[in-house]
Amino acid sequence: MPERAVKLILAGLGLMVGAGALYLAGRFLLPWTAPLLAGWVLAALLEPAVGFLTRRRWRRGAAAALCTLTALGLVLWGLSALISRGLSAATALTRELPTLMEALGLRLGALEAMVVSRIHAAPAPTAELLERTLSALGQSAAALPGQLSRGLVSLLSRTAQASPDTLLFLVTAGLGTYFISAAFPTVNAFLLAQLPAALRERLEGLGADLKSGFGGLLRSQLMLMGLCFFELLGAFSLLRVKGAPALAAVTALIDALPVFGTGVVLLPWALGCLLLGRTRRGLGLLLCWGVTELTRSAAQAKLLGDQIGLDPLASLLSVYVGWRVGGVGGMLLFPLGLMVLIRLNERGVIRLWKNV
């Protein structure tokens, strides 16, 4: 057998073994170690603050404890503020619900009367088709509350079942953050010692590159969140929305979360306003949603490219592919993944393309 064919077969077998190892790691190892991986990431983010305190003669354990508690306190404060705001909004909505439902009923009745009059004015065959369609829509609308209630009960049931696992994950990640941060240099030295010497040499400096990339990603998201906040604040002020600063802040925070976006808040709000006859506010919210999404899409590639050191064209491509594959979360993670691949390729750890 020619030597070239043998090399190709060995390379194919190597790729299959590597793919199998990655699958097994993602299927079994990653779920088991996810809290500690999250703790390592948080400890790496806290390392500058811990290092600052240790250089001022703090014991590393005390510095790690202070920084971990401060970070967790800020996270809990943000979540509690978000939940509190959501409960306040839900309470206010509950008070106004009878009035809103009455107005919605009148609006839908007027809309139905208008549609029926148009159907009766149509030719006979078309009128029959439209009447059947309207009847089917009415049946679907009548069944919608039951479907929503069943979906809500199912969601609450799944949430209740997942609560112990979520709580255990959060507690393990919090404790892991402290223990890893308290011995961060030792933990990193142990992990690096498990790698072959040649690979360690190639990976030298990669940690700094990754830290810079994560920091750049965080800075770009903060900039995008600030831009979204001021856009929403201006729009809400023009629409005379009560509590505009708080609502703009909450919506900008939701927009910064993976998978979510401003549409989670603005689109249902706009639809409700249009159904209740508040046409100006509904159209204004739709316009606001369009502007914020367009601005984010236009600015994200440039900001990510500047902050994590990607070429603008590569950043734009990674943002688009990330959106097509994973939505908003993909838009955040794909540029960072591309940055990691570029650094690994530059250091010779992997060979995906030729550098010029």
C-alpha positions as CSV (number, residue, x, y, z in Angstrom):
1,M,0.0,0.0,0.0
2,P,1.4,3.4,-0.9
3,E,2.8,5.5,1.9
4,R,0.5,8.4,1.1
5,A,-2.6,6.1,1.5
6,V,-1.3,4.8,4.8
7,K,-0.9,8.4,6.1
8,L,-4.4,9.3,4.9
9,I,-5.9,6.3,6.7
10,L,-4.0,7.1,9.9
11,A,-5.2,10.7,9.7
12,G,-8.8,9.6,9.2
13,L,-8.5,7.2,12.1
14,G,-7.1,10.0,14.2
15,L,-9.9,12.3,13.3
16,M,-12.5,9.6,14.2
17,V,-10.8,8.9,17.6
18,G,-10.6,12.7,18.3
19,A,-14.3,13.2,17.3
20,G,-15.3,10.2,19.5
21,A,-13.3,11.6,22.4
22,L,-14.9,15.0,22.0
23,Y,-18.3,13.5,21.9
24,L,-17.7,11.4,25.1
25,A,-16.2,14.5,26.9
26,G,-19.2,16.6,25.9
27,R,-21.7,13.8,26.7
28,F,-20.4,12.7,30.1
29,L,-17.3,14.7,31.3
30,L,-18.6,18.2,30.7
31,P,-21.9,17.8,32.6
32,W,-20.0,16.3,35.6
33,T,-17.4,19.0,35.7
34,A,-19.5,22.0,34.5
35,P,-19.7,23.7,38.0
36,L,-15.9,23.5,38.5
37,L,-15.3,24.8,34.9
38,A,-17.6,27.7,35.7
39,G,-15.7,28.2,39.0
40,W,-12.4,28.3,37.1
41,V,-13.7,30.9,34.6
42,L,-15.0,33.1,37.5
43,A,-11.7,32.6,39.4
44,A,-9.8,33.7,36.3
45,L,-12.0,36.8,36.0
46,L,-11.4,37.6,39.7
47,E,-7.6,37.0,39.5
48,P,-6.7,40.6,38.8
49,A,-8.6,41.8,41.9
50,V,-7.2,38.9,44.0
51,G,-3.7,39.7,42.7
52,F,-4.1,43.4,43.6
53,L,-5.0,42.5,47.2
54,T,-2.2,39.9,47.6
55,R,0.3,42.5,46.4
56,R,-0.9,44.6,49.3
57,R,0.0,41.9,51.8
58,W,-3.4,40.2,52.0
59,R,-3.4,36.5,52.5
60,R,-4.5,34.8,49.2
61,G,-7.3,32.9,50.9
62,A,-8.8,36.1,52.5
63,A,-8.5,38.0,49.2
64,A,-10.2,35.1,47.3
65,A,-13.0,35.0,49.9
66,L,-13.6,38.7,49.7
67,C,-13.6,38.9,45.9
68,T,-15.8,35.8,45.5
69,L,-18.3,37.0,48.1
70,T,-18.4,40.4,46.4
71,A,-18.9,38.9,42.9
72,L,-21.6,36.6,44.1
73,G,-23.3,39.4,46.1
74,L,-23.4,41.6,43.0
75,V,-24.9,38.7,41.0
76,L,-27.5,38.0,43.6
77,W,-28.3,41.7,43.9
78,G,-28.8,42.0,40.2
79,L,-31.0,38.9,40.1
80,S,-33.1,40.0,43.1
81,A,-33.5,43.5,41.6
82,L,-34.6,41.9,38.3
83,I,-37.0,39.6,40.0
84,S,-38.4,42.3,42.2
85,R,-39.0,44.6,39.2
86,G,-40.7,41.7,37.4
87,L,-42.9,41.0,40.3
88,S,-43.9,44.6,40.6
89,A,-44.7,44.8,37.0
90,A,-46.8,41.6,37.3
91,T,-48.6,43.0,40.3
92,A,-49.4,46.2,38.4
93,L,-50.6,44.2,35.4
94,T,-52.8,42.0,37.7
95,R,-54.5,45.1,39.0
96,E,-55.2,46.5,35.6
97,L,-56.1,43.2,34.0
98,P,-59.9,43.5,34.3
99,T,-59.8,46.9,32.6
100,L,-57.4,45.6,29.9
101,M,-59.5,42.5,29.2
102,E,-62.6,44.6,28.9
103,A,-60.9,47.0,26.5
104,L,-59.4,44.0,24.6
105,G,-62.9,42.4,24.3
106,L,-64.4,45.5,22.9
107,R,-61.5,45.9,20.5
108,L,-61.8,42.3,19.3
109,G,-65.6,42.6,19.0
110,A,-65.2,45.7,16.8
111,L,-62.6,43.9,14.7
112,E,-64.8,40.8,14.3
113,A,-67.8,42.9,13.3
114,M,-65.7,44.7,10.6
115,V,-64.3,41.4,9.3
116,V,-67.8,39.9,9.2
117,S,-69.2,42.9,7.2
118,R,-66.3,42.6,4.7
119,I,-66.9,38.8,4.4
120,H,-70.7,39.3,3.7
121,A,-69.8,41.9,1.0
122,A,-67.6,39.4,-0.8
123,P,-68.8,37.0,-3.6
124,A,-70.5,33.9,-2.4
125,P,-67.7,31.3,-2.9
126,T,-65.1,33.6,-1.4
127,A,-67.5,34.5,1.5
128,E,-68.0,30.8,2.4
129,L,-64.2,30.2,2.4
130,L,-63.6,33.3,4.5
131,E,-66.4,32.2,7.0
132,R,-64.8,28.8,7.4
133,T,-61.4,30.4,7.9
134,L,-62.8,32.8,10.5
135,S,-64.6,30.0,12.3
136,A,-61.3,28.0,12.4
137,L,-59.5,31.0,13.8
138,G,-62.2,31.5,16.4
139,Q,-61.9,27.9,17.5
140,S,-58.1,28.3,17.7
141,A,-58.4,31.5,19.7
142,A,-60.9,29.8,22.1
143,A,-58.5,26.9,22.7
144,L,-55.5,29.2,23.2
145,P,-56.1,30.0,26.9
146,G,-56.2,26.3,27.7
147,Q,-53.0,25.6,25.7
148,L,-51.3,28.5,27.4
149,S,-52.4,27.3,30.9
150,R,-51.2,23.8,30.2
151,G,-47.9,25.1,28.9
152,L,-47.5,27.3,32.0
153,V,-48.2,24.4,34.3
154,S,-45.7,22.3,32.4
155,L,-43.1,25.0,32.6
156,L,-43.6,25.5,36.4
157,S,-43.4,21.7,36.8
158,R,-40.1,21.5,34.9
159,T,-38.8,24.5,36.9
160,A,-39.7,22.9,40.2
161,Q,-38.0,19.6,39.2
162,A,-34.9,21.4,38.0
163,S,-34.6,23.6,41.1
164,P,-32.6,21.2,43.3
165,D,-30.1,20.6,40.4
166,T,-29.8,24.3,39.7
167,L,-29.3,25.1,43.4
168,L,-26.7,22.3,43.7
169,F,-24.9,23.6,40.6
170,L,-24.8,27.2,41.9
171,V,-23.6,26.2,45.3
172,T,-20.9,23.9,43.8
173,A,-19.8,26.6,41.4
174,G,-19.7,29.3,44.1
175,L,-17.6,27.1,46.4
176,G,-15.4,26.0,43.5
177,T,-14.8,29.6,42.6
178,Y,-13.4,30.3,46.1
179,F,-11.3,27.2,46.4
180,I,-9.9,27.6,42.8
181,S,-9.2,31.3,43.3
182,A,-7.5,30.6,46.7
183,A,-5.0,28.3,44.9
184,F,-5.2,29.6,41.3
185,P,-1.5,29.5,40.4
186,T,-1.2,26.0,41.9
187,V,-4.3,24.8,40.0
188,N,-3.1,26.2,36.7
189,A,0.4,24.6,37.3
190,F,-1.2,21.2,38.0
191,L,-3.3,21.4,34.8
192,L,-0.4,22.4,32.7
193,A,1.8,19.7,34.1
194,Q,-0.6,17.1,32.7
195,L,0.2,18.3,29.1
196,P,3.2,17.1,27.1
197,A,6.2,19.5,27.2
198,A,6.0,20.3,23.5
199,L,2.4,21.3,23.8
200,R,3.1,23.4,26.9
201,E,5.6,25.4,25.0
202,R,3.2,26.1,22.2
203,L,0.5,27.1,24.7
204,E,2.7,29.6,26.5
205,G,1.0,33.0,26.5
206,L,-2.3,31.5,25.3
207,G,-3.8,32.1,28.8
208,A,-3.1,35.8,28.5
209,D,-4.6,35.8,25.0
210,L,-7.7,34.1,26.3
211,K,-8.0,36.4,29.3
212,S,-7.7,39.4,27.0
213,G,-10.3,37.9,24.7
214,F,-12.8,37.3,27.5
215,G,-12.1,40.8,28.8
216,G,-12.7,42.2,25.3
217,L,-15.9,40.3,25.0
218,L,-17.1,41.6,28.3
219,R,-16.2,45.2,27.4
220,S,-18.0,44.9,24.0
221,Q,-21.1,43.5,25.7
222,L,-21.1,46.3,28.2
223,M,-20.8,48.9,25.4
224,L,-23.6,47.3,23.5
225,M,-25.7,47.2,26.7
226,G,-25.1,50.9,27.3
227,L,-25.9,51.7,23.7
228,C,-29.2,49.7,24.0
229,F,-30.0,51.4,27.3
230,F,-29.7,54.9,25.9
231,E,-31.7,54.0,22.8
232,L,-34.5,52.5,24.9
233,L,-34.4,55.4,27.4
234,G,-34.8,57.9,24.6
235,A,-37.6,55.9,22.9
236,F,-39.5,55.3,26.2
237,S,-39.2,59.0,27.1
238,L,-40.7,60.0,23.8
239,L,-43.5,57.5,24.3
240,R,-44.1,58.8,27.8
241,V,-43.6,55.4,29.4
242,K,-43.7,55.5,33.2
243,G,-40.5,54.3,34.9
244,A,-38.6,54.7,31.7
245,P,-35.0,54.4,33.2
246,A,-35.8,51.2,35.1
247,L,-37.6,49.6,32.2
248,A,-34.8,50.6,29.8
249,A,-32.2,49.1,32.2
250,V,-34.1,45.8,32.6
251,T,-34.7,45.5,28.8
252,A,-31.0,46.3,28.1
253,L,-29.9,43.6,30.6
254,I,-32.2,41.0,29.0
255,D,-30.8,42.0,25.6
256,A,-27.3,41.3,26.8
257,L,-28.2,37.7,27.9
258,P,-27.6,34.9,25.5
259,V,-30.6,33.6,23.5
260,F,-32.8,36.6,24.6
261,G,-33.1,40.0,22.9
262,T,-35.1,43.2,23.2
263,G,-37.9,41.5,21.2
264,V,-38.7,39.4,24.3
265,V,-40.0,42.6,26.0
266,L,-40.9,44.9,23.2
267,L,-42.8,42.7,20.8
268,P,-45.4,41.3,23.2
269,W,-45.7,44.8,24.7
270,A,-46.2,46.3,21.2
271,L,-48.8,43.7,20.3
272,G,-50.7,44.3,23.4
273,C,-50.8,48.1,22.8
274,L,-52.0,47.5,19.2
275,L,-54.8,45.2,20.3
276,L,-55.9,47.7,23.0
277,G,-56.0,50.6,20.5
278,R,-52.8,52.3,21.7
279,T,-51.6,52.5,18.2
280,R,-49.0,55.2,18.6
281,R,-47.3,53.5,21.5
282,G,-47.5,50.1,19.7
283,L,-46.0,51.4,16.5
284,G,-43.3,53.3,18.5
285,L,-42.3,50.1,20.3
286,L,-42.1,48.2,17.1
287,L,-39.9,51.0,15.6
288,C,-37.8,50.9,18.8
289,W,-37.3,47.2,18.5
290,G,-36.2,47.5,14.8
291,V,-33.8,50.3,15.6
292,T,-32.2,48.5,18.5
293,E,-31.8,45.2,16.6
294,L,-30.4,47.0,13.6
295,T,-28.0,49.1,15.7
296,R,-26.8,46.0,17.6
297,S,-26.2,44.0,14.4
298,A,-24.3,46.9,12.9
299,A,-22.2,47.7,15.9
300,Q,-21.5,44.2,17.3
301,A,-19.1,43.0,14.6
302,K,-17.0,46.2,14.8
303,L,-16.9,46.3,18.6
304,L,-16.1,42.6,18.9
305,G,-13.4,42.9,16.3
306,D,-11.8,45.9,18.1
307,Q,-12.1,44.4,21.6
308,I,-10.9,40.8,21.0
309,G,-8.5,41.5,18.2
310,L,-10.3,40.0,15.2
311,D,-10.2,41.2,11.6
312,P,-13.4,43.1,10.9
313,L,-14.3,40.8,8.0
314,A,-13.7,37.7,10.1
315,S,-15.6,39.2,13.0
316,L,-18.6,40.0,10.7
317,L,-18.6,36.4,9.3
318,S,-18.4,34.9,12.8
319,V,-21.2,37.0,14.0
320,Y,-23.4,36.1,11.0
321,V,-22.6,32.4,11.2
322,G,-23.2,32.4,15.0
323,W,-26.6,34.0,14.5
324,R,-27.6,31.4,11.9
325,V,-26.4,28.5,14.1
326,G,-27.2,29.6,17.7
327,G,-29.1,32.9,17.6
328,V,-28.0,35.7,20.0
329,G,-25.9,33.2,22.0
330,G,-24.1,32.2,18.8
331,M,-23.4,35.8,18.0
332,L,-21.5,36.1,21.3
333,L,-19.7,32.8,21.4
334,F,-18.6,32.3,17.7
335,P,-16.3,35.4,17.6
336,L,-14.7,34.3,20.8
337,G,-14.3,30.7,19.5
338,L,-12.8,32.1,16.3
339,M,-10.3,34.1,18.3
340,V,-9.3,31.0,20.3
341,L,-8.8,29.1,17.0
342,I,-6.7,31.9,15.5
343,R,-4.4,32.0,18.6
344,L,-4.0,28.2,18.6
345,N,-3.2,28.3,14.9
346,E,-0.7,31.1,15.3
347,R,1.1,29.1,18.1
348,G,1.2,25.9,16.1
349,V,-1.1,23.9,18.4
350,I,-3.4,23.2,15.5
351,R,-3.0,23.7,11.7
352,L,-6.2,24.9,10.1
353,W,-4.8,27.4,7.6
354,K,-1.5,28.9,6.5
355,N,-0.5,32.2,8.1
356,V,0.8,35.0,5.9
